[in-house]
Amino acid sequence: MEPPSGPPLTVVMVCLTVATGVLDAVSFLALGHVFTATQTGNLLFLGFGIAGQGGLPVVLTAVSLGSFALGAVLGARMESTLADHRQRWFPAALLAEAGLVAAAAVTGWEAGPAWGPALVRRCTVIGLMAVAMGVRNVTAIRVGAPDLTTTVATRALTALVSGSPLGRDRRLGYGTHAVPRRLASVASMFLGALLGAWLIGLGTRPHLVLLLVAVLVAATALLVPGLTLRQNNRD
């Protein structure tokens, strides 16, 4: 009933990290300088905005933070309940995330390339995306894949450098095989952001980019049971 481990889990988490980069590219570039996954950035933006510096949107940032917290609560309740009943909580959580992202795309469907200026619609789209990312973070924490949180790259980047031949810190993985996993974590976040920004730069409507992410996450969820079954059969 648990997700796969080892290389199959790494592949799954890398795909989810790419999706995160794309989502934050859409939210930041098309919805008004706000993140829906990287809530550390939002906390800083909220402080800057309340102080009246940088012209950062206080309302949108607060909506994202509150919605993310709601998603974390809902994700924890759903996943723990499914796990207690020995149900497949991991793919269910990914399908819920995909559904929320798809709902965000549908909500903004007629809003035009920049999804403005209707504040209510933008807040709704941001809220749905942030709820999805709140669920995702619970999922990632429950999985506990080393260096693959799927929404934060700072820790993986620090470990990558500190545990490399440059840092030579054995407590941070020097001399182990952790480097490829950490590199994949950092690179996938960068590639996701690059892909999302590239698509927006081409003039792709944001809701179409969100639908692409929803399909990616849903496809990943549908692959998980097969990967788990194959791994169990080998074991």
N, C-alpha and C positions, 0 to 999 in steps of 0.2 A: 504493500500500500504506500510505501515511501517513494520519493523520486529516485532516479538512478544515481549512482555515485561514480567517481572517477572521471575519465574523459567524457562520457556521455553527458554527465551533469555540467561539466565545464562548457561544452558546446551549447547546452540549453541556456546557461547563465550568460554566456557571451552574446547570444542572440537577444536576450532580454536587455542587456546593457546597450546594444546597438539601438534598440527600440527607445530606450531612455534618452539617448543623445538626440534622436530625431524629435521626440516629443518636446524636449526642452528647447530645441531650435525653433519649433513651431510656436511655442508659447512666448518665447522671448522676442522673436523677430516679427511675429504676426499678431500677437495679442497685447503687446504693450509693455515690454521690458519686465516680465514676471516669469519666474520658473514654476513649473508644476511638479517637478521631481526633486530638484536640488534645493531642498528647503533651507539649507544653511545659507545659501545666497539670498533667499527671501527674507530670512531673519535680519540680515544686514541691510537689505533694501528697505525693509520696514523701518528700521532705525533711522536710515538716511532720510526716508520720506517724511517721517514724523518730525525730524529736525528741520525739514524744509530745504534740504540740500539735494541737488542733482535732478530735481524734477521727476522723481520716481513715484509711481502710482501706489498710494497707501491702500486704497480700497481693493484694487486687484490683488495686491500682495497679501492683504489680510484674508481675502476670500480663498486664495490658494492655500495659505497656512491652515485656516480652519477646515477646509475641505479635506486636506491631507490628513489632519488629525481624525476627522470622521471616517475616512477610508481605513485608517489604521485600526480604529475600534471595530468597524464592520468586518474587516479582514480577519482580525484576531478571533472574533466571535464565530465567524463562518468556518475558518480553518480548524480551530480547536474543536468545534462541534463535530465536523466531519471526521477528524482524526479520532475522536473519542468513540465514534461509531464505526471505526475501521473502514472509512470511505476514502476514496482517492482525493485528498484535499489539495494536492499540488496542481494537477491539471484543472480542477474545478476553480481554483483561485486565478489561474491564468485565463480561463474562459471568462470569468467575471471581469477581470481587468480588460480583456479585449472588448467585452460588451459595453463597458463604460466608455472606452475610447471611441468605439463606433457611435455611441449615443452623443458624444461630444461632436463628432463629425456631422451627424444628422442635424444637431441643434444649430450649427453654424452654416448649414448648407447654402442658404440664400443670402448670406451676409456679404458677399463680394470678396475680392482678393485680400483686402485688409481687415475684414471682419469688423467693420466699424460703421457708424460711430455708436451704435446702440449698446449702452453700458450693461444693461441687464443681460443681453445675449452673450456678451463677452464674459461676464461674470459666470454665467451658466456653463459656458464651454470650459472656462478655466476650472470651475468647481468640479465638473465631471472628470476632467483630466487629472486633477489633484487627488480626487477620491481614488481613482484607479492607481495612482502612484502610492497612495497610502496603503492600499491592499498589497501592492507589489512589495513594499518594504517589509511588511509582515511576512510575506511569503519568503523573501530572501533571508530574513533573520531565522525563520523556522528551518530553512534548508541548511543554513550554516556553512555554505561553500566557502573555503578559505580564499580571501582576496577578491571575492566576486559578490559584492553587495548589490550590484547592478545599477545603483543610483549615485554612488560616491566613489571617486577615483583617488582621492587624496591619500587614503591609507595604503592602497595598493601601490601608488606611485612612490610613497615613502619607503615601503618595504622593498620595492623593486630596486631602488637606488642603494638603500642601506645594506641590503643583503647581497649586493652585487660584488664583483671583485674590487670595485672602488670603495664601497663602504666596509666590506669584510666583517660584518656583524653576524656572528653565528646564531645569536638569539633571534635574529630577524631573517634567518634562512640561508645565510651564506654557506655554500657547500651542499645545498639541497637542490631538488629539481623544481623549486617553486618559481624560478624566473619566467619560464614560458607562460604559466598561468597568470602571473602578475602583469606581464607584458600584454597578454591577451585582454585583461581587464581594462587596462589604461587605453590600449589601442582601440578597443571596441567602443568605448565612450567617445573617443575622438572621432572615429569614423562615423558613428551615429550622428554626432553634431555636424560633421562635414556634409554628410548625405542630406540631412534635413535642411541645412542652410543652402546647399546646392539646389535642392528641389524648389525651395522658396525663391531663390534667386532666378530660377528659370521661369518664374511666373506660375508655378503649379499652385492651384488653390489649396489653402491650408487643410480644408476638410478632406481633400483627396489624399494628402499626406497622412492625415490621421487614420483614414481607412486603410492605407497601406500598413501602418503600424498595427492596427487591430487585426488584420489578416496575418501578419507575422507572428503576433503573440498567440492567436488562436491556433495557427498551424503548429507552433511549438508545443502548445498544450496537447494537441491531438497526437503528437509524436511521443510524448512522455510515457504513456502506458506501454507502448511497444518497446521502447528502450528499457523500461524497467523489467518487463517480462523476459526480454532477451538476456538481460544481465542475470536475472534469477535462474534462467535455464542453464546458463554457463556455469553458475556457481553450484 
